[in-house]
Amino acid sequence: MALVDSGADFPIFPMEIAKDYLKLDLTKAESRKFSGTTGVSQTAYLADVLIAVLDENGANLGLEILTSCGFCDDFQMSGGALLGQVGFFSCFKTTFHQPDQYFEIDQISKAAEG
């Protein structure tokens, strides 16, 4: 589970996701500094991963994207993770319906990008 956060620069997950579930080796990964979740500077290590977005019922696969995500040792979010601008919003057409408290995402087709 992840929180859609238009204020986040890139998708970021707790390091335990990379180590325990995805079995990623991040020893040579590019690092990025970020702040905002704890009030102090934090370091995330980047890796390309496949993100699956479930359908509106949460039962079936809706969309998938291969994107670069950050993994951080001291990242803690009650929602589990943040999905940010580069690597999530940049891959989709997103429409927020704030009064009704929902949003829609559609994958950008390759033809529409050109």
Order of alpha helices (4+ residues) and beta strands (2+ residues): beta-beta-beta-beta-beta-beta-beta-beta-alpha
